[in-house]
Amino acid sequence: MADHSTKASAPIYTTKYKPHPTEKMQAAQWMGTKSVKIADVPKPTITAPKDAIVRVTHCCICGSDLHMYGGEMNMAMQPGDILGHEAIGYIQDVGPEVQNFQAGDRVIILPVIACGECFYCQKKEYSLCDRTNPSEAMDSLYGHRLSGIFGYSHLTGGYSGDQAEFCRVPNADIVLIKCPEDMAAKKALALADVTDTAWHGVELAEVSEGDVVGKLSKEIRGAKKVYAIDKDPHRLKIAESHGMIAVDASKVKADDYILSLEPHGLDRAIEASGFRSTDSAAHKAMRATGLEGDSADTVAEVIKATRKGGNVALIGDFFFNTNMFPIGMLMEKTITLRGGQLFAQKQYFPFLMDLVKQGKYDPSFVFTKVDNFENIPQEYDMQFHQKVDGGLKSIMVTPYGRQLDQPL
């Protein structure tokens, strides 16, 4: 019988890096609600035999980082926490048990920290790893611990993130992906998280050829028709440029509008905005007064717009609890609802890497602005208020990245 216990008997990996006694680096530190600063902190060193130290060239802000920035995760944060879980760079040093990498390798740092050995890692469900997250709060909240994640609160282990000049990467053979030297930085960085998460969404939703889908690129999975629902005009234009049907949720009620065009409903739907998205006055009031942690507005609309017997995937983060969840509609329509953090390691690579190398998919469109790493505090403010030039994400270049002057 497989051993898949998740409690204290499972080994827990060291979450804090061992600081260098003298050398410093710059890093983006969380200091409180809507407060991020760039500060000098000790440079990390090898802490465990499977560690690697990566010198970061490029990083970016994930939409889920804004949960910490906006204050929703304050109970799981500590001032000085280093943020970030999307970065690329070069290995500076490796521990004695790292087998697949060496100093000088160009790498992509994946967000999820997995052990590679437990019941879930053996099933390639890496974000469910038993062993890399010591958070007793998550154990109490969910009944189990999930994997550790870089720079993503103490609920996911309190690991220092990679919005920094250097990053300690535990279990490097599992957490790093080799990156071709000639791959443009935007393409490589987009493979760290955003492309993998999008693919995770289509996997969870079981998108197949000929489906009518909400919130998905269609070129790879063969969807017949794709609706992109958003409120930002820049993002809607980008969606249209990729052959999607743009639905402006600031002008129409998305579920009713889609059903007016697709009476059958969506075959598959992907919710990618998460718990911060509120449309109704009721959910805005409940979140403002602490009566709920997450809003069900977008999820309810997605379920309503999905056909009977269809699939819904949640890849926008939800953490806590919500009210007025349409459980009756979900059950009576026989809809399959799935969610979870991405299973990036080895399950989606080398497939996604090969798509990009062969020119079949170019994920670099997600970056509509280039900025210096030192401007991360301003970039957090702009992304939080949806004021990034071009409407999507900024790619930040570290001093080392600027020194190398690699093609973007």
Secondary structure, DSSP 4 states (H G I P E B T S, - for coil): ------STTS-----SPEEEEEEEEEEEEEEETTEEEEEEEEEEE--STT-EEEEEEEEE--TTHHHHHTTTTGGG--TTEEP---EEEEEEEE-TT--S--TT-EEEEPSEE--SSSHHHHTT-GGG-SSS---HHHHHHHSS---EEBTS-GGGT-B--SSBSEEEETTHHHHEEE--TTS-HHHHHHTTTHHHHHHHHHHHHT--TT-EEES---TTTT-SEEEEEES-HHHHHHHHHTT-EEEETTTS-HHHHHHHH-TT-EEEEEE-S-TT---SHHHHHHHHTTS-SS--HHHHHHHHHEEEEEEEEE-S---S--SS--HHHHHHTT-EEEE-S---TTTTTTHHHHHHHTTS--GGGGEEEEEEGGGHHHHHHHHHTT--TTSSEEEEE-HHHHHHT---
